[in-house]
Amino acid sequence: MPRRSILLFAGACIAIAAALATVTVVVVTGRERADAVAEGTATGQPAVGGPFQLVNQDGQTVDQTLLDGKWSLVFFGFTYCPDFCPTTLTSLEATRTLLGSDADNLQIVFVSIDPERDTPQALKDYLSSDGFPPGVIGLTGTQQQVADAAKVYRAYFQKVGDGEDYTMNHSLTVYLMGPDGQFRSALGHDLGPERSAQLIKRVMARG
């Protein structure tokens, strides 16, 4: 093989190897980042959370200052949700129990992504169900207000179907916000009460 061809071939191999190494680093870094978030050890703070204006289950207008002074678990869902939303709320009640006295300064905020059906009264009735955490703050609003709130939290949702039988697809992340209203960590929906409580305790200890 001519020397020029050999050099070109060798250069191509080096380029491919470098590209593969870069991809490997990206994949591994992404996996480590995801694991760190799940364990509450991530150091970076993504741009999650921000200004919003909604209405609570008592019909009162509220904004992001609702989060000031307390630790908050913010969760997006809807009252007609058949599985993930009630399961998450039940799990959060178990998590709060495991936190003991640390739960005294923790509030749970449930933001409806289905304002067409989830009126303040509907939220109030739903959140008073047995097995759900007492004192959950339910929030709803206009379609635009809900969309704006979901956008600042990077929460995905989409209406599926038409008529009375439509449903909503949505992300399942619970956002742990600090007393300053800033994002601290994310709780995966499959983390479970025990690991969730451990994560929250670690994050609270860091302030």
C-alpha positions as CSV (number, residue, x, y, z in Angstrom):
1,M,0.0,0.0,0.0
2,P,1.5,3.4,-1.0
3,R,2.8,5.5,1.9
4,R,0.2,8.2,1.3
5,S,-2.7,5.7,1.5
6,I,-1.3,4.2,4.7
7,L,-1.1,7.7,6.3
8,L,-4.7,8.5,5.2
9,F,-5.9,5.1,6.5
10,A,-4.1,5.6,9.8
11,G,-5.5,9.1,10.1
12,A,-9.0,7.9,9.5
13,C,-8.6,5.2,12.2
14,I,-7.4,7.8,14.7
15,A,-10.4,10.1,13.9
16,I,-12.8,7.2,14.4
17,A,-11.2,6.2,17.6
18,A,-11.4,9.7,18.9
19,A,-15.0,10.0,17.9
20,L,-15.8,6.8,19.7
21,A,-14.0,8.0,22.8
22,T,-15.9,11.2,22.8
23,V,-19.2,9.3,22.5
24,T,-18.2,7.1,25.3
25,V,-17.4,10.0,27.5
26,V,-20.7,11.7,26.7
27,V,-22.7,8.5,27.4
28,V,-20.8,7.7,30.7
29,T,-21.1,11.3,31.8
30,G,-24.8,11.4,31.1
31,R,-25.3,8.2,33.0
32,E,-23.3,9.4,35.9
33,R,-25.2,12.6,35.9
34,A,-28.5,10.8,36.0
35,D,-27.3,8.5,38.8
36,A,-26.1,11.6,40.7
37,V,-29.5,13.2,40.4
38,A,-31.2,10.1,41.5
39,E,-29.0,9.9,44.6
40,G,-29.1,13.6,45.3
41,T,-25.4,14.2,44.8
42,A,-25.5,16.3,41.6
43,T,-23.7,19.6,42.1
44,G,-25.0,21.5,39.1
45,Q,-28.4,23.2,39.3
46,P,-30.3,23.0,36.0
47,A,-32.6,25.9,35.1
48,V,-35.7,24.3,36.7
49,G,-38.4,26.5,38.3
50,G,-39.2,30.1,38.0
51,P,-42.0,32.6,37.9
52,F,-45.6,31.4,37.6
53,Q,-49.1,32.5,38.5
54,L,-51.8,30.0,39.2
55,V,-54.9,29.4,41.4
56,N,-55.0,27.2,44.5
57,Q,-57.8,24.8,45.5
58,D,-59.4,27.6,47.5
59,G,-59.6,29.9,44.4
60,Q,-56.8,32.2,45.6
61,T,-54.2,33.5,43.1
62,V,-50.7,32.4,44.0
63,D,-47.3,32.7,42.4
64,Q,-43.7,31.4,42.9
65,T,-43.5,33.0,46.3
66,L,-45.6,30.1,47.5
67,L,-42.3,28.2,47.7
68,D,-40.5,30.7,49.9
69,G,-39.5,29.6,53.4
70,K,-40.3,25.9,53.0
71,W,-38.9,22.9,51.3
72,S,-41.3,21.9,48.5
73,L,-42.0,18.8,46.4
74,V,-43.6,20.0,43.2
75,F,-45.4,17.5,41.0
76,F,-47.4,17.9,37.8
77,G,-50.4,15.6,37.2
78,F,-54.2,15.6,36.9
79,T,-57.1,14.3,38.9
80,Y,-58.4,11.9,36.2
81,C,-55.0,10.2,36.1
82,P,-55.6,6.4,36.6
83,D,-52.3,5.3,38.1
84,F,-49.2,7.4,38.3
85,C,-50.6,10.5,40.0
86,P,-52.4,8.7,42.8
87,T,-49.5,6.3,43.2
88,T,-47.1,9.2,43.5
89,L,-49.2,11.1,46.0
90,T,-49.5,8.0,48.1
91,S,-45.8,7.4,47.9
92,L,-45.1,11.0,48.9
93,E,-47.2,10.5,52.0
94,A,-45.0,7.4,52.9
95,T,-41.9,9.5,52.2
96,R,-43.1,12.3,54.5
97,T,-43.7,9.8,57.3
98,L,-40.2,8.4,56.9
99,L,-38.8,12.0,57.1
100,G,-40.0,12.4,60.7
101,S,-39.4,15.9,62.0
102,D,-37.7,16.9,58.8
103,A,-41.2,16.8,57.2
104,D,-42.4,19.7,59.4
105,N,-40.9,22.2,56.9
106,L,-41.9,20.3,53.8
107,Q,-44.9,21.1,51.6
108,I,-46.2,19.1,48.6
109,V,-47.5,21.1,45.6
110,F,-49.7,19.3,43.0
111,V,-50.0,21.3,39.7
112,S,-52.8,20.2,37.4
113,I,-52.0,20.0,33.7
114,D,-55.7,19.5,33.0
115,P,-57.3,22.8,33.8
116,E,-60.2,22.0,31.5
117,R,-61.5,19.6,34.1
118,D,-59.5,20.4,37.2
119,T,-61.2,23.3,38.7
120,P,-60.2,24.5,42.2
121,Q,-63.1,22.6,43.7
122,A,-62.2,19.4,41.8
123,L,-58.7,19.7,43.1
124,K,-59.9,20.2,46.6
125,D,-62.1,17.2,46.5
126,Y,-59.4,15.0,44.9
127,L,-56.7,15.9,47.3
128,S,-58.9,15.2,50.3
129,S,-59.0,11.5,49.3
130,D,-57.9,9.0,51.9
131,G,-54.3,7.9,51.6
132,F,-53.1,11.2,50.1
133,P,-50.8,13.5,52.1
134,P,-52.9,15.9,54.2
135,G,-52.3,19.6,53.3
136,V,-51.2,19.1,49.7
137,I,-51.5,22.4,47.8
138,G,-53.4,22.0,44.6
139,L,-52.8,24.5,41.8
140,T,-54.6,25.0,38.5
141,G,-55.3,28.0,36.2
142,T,-55.9,28.9,32.6
143,Q,-54.5,26.8,29.8
144,Q,-51.8,29.4,29.3
145,Q,-50.9,29.7,32.9
146,V,-50.5,26.0,33.3
147,A,-48.4,25.8,30.1
148,D,-46.2,28.6,31.4
149,A,-45.7,26.9,34.7
150,A,-44.9,23.6,33.1
151,K,-42.4,25.3,30.8
152,V,-40.3,26.8,33.6
153,Y,-40.2,23.4,35.3
154,R,-39.4,21.7,32.0
155,A,-42.4,19.4,32.7
156,Y,-43.9,17.7,29.6
157,F,-47.6,17.2,29.1
158,Q,-49.9,16.5,26.1
159,K,-53.6,16.0,25.7
160,V,-54.5,12.7,24.1
161,G,-57.9,12.0,22.5
162,D,-61.1,14.1,22.2
163,G,-64.4,14.3,23.9
164,E,-65.0,13.5,27.5
165,D,-62.8,10.4,27.5
166,Y,-59.5,12.2,26.7
167,T,-56.5,11.7,28.9
168,M,-53.2,13.5,29.5
169,N,-49.6,12.2,28.9
170,H,-47.1,13.9,31.2
171,S,-43.7,13.6,32.8
172,L,-43.4,12.0,36.2
173,T,-40.6,13.8,37.9
174,V,-41.1,15.3,41.4
175,Y,-39.0,18.5,41.9
176,L,-37.4,19.2,45.2
177,M,-37.2,22.9,45.7
178,G,-35.3,24.7,48.5
179,P,-36.7,27.3,50.9
180,D,-35.3,30.0,48.5
181,G,-37.6,28.6,45.8
182,Q,-34.6,27.3,43.8
183,F,-34.3,23.8,42.4
184,R,-32.3,21.3,44.5
185,S,-32.9,17.8,43.1
186,A,-35.3,15.6,41.2
187,L,-37.0,12.5,42.5
188,G,-37.7,9.8,39.9
189,H,-41.2,8.3,40.1
190,D,-39.7,4.8,40.7
191,L,-37.3,5.9,43.5
192,G,-39.6,4.6,46.3
193,P,-40.4,6.2,49.7
194,E,-37.3,5.0,51.5
195,R,-34.8,6.2,48.9
196,S,-36.8,9.4,48.4
197,A,-36.6,10.2,52.1
198,Q,-32.9,9.5,52.2
199,L,-32.3,11.8,49.2
200,I,-34.4,14.6,50.7
201,K,-32.5,14.3,54.1
202,R,-29.2,14.6,52.3
203,V,-30.2,17.6,50.3
204,M,-31.8,19.3,53.3
205,A,-28.5,18.7,55.2
206,R,-26.6,20.6,52.5
207,G,-29.2,23.5,52.7
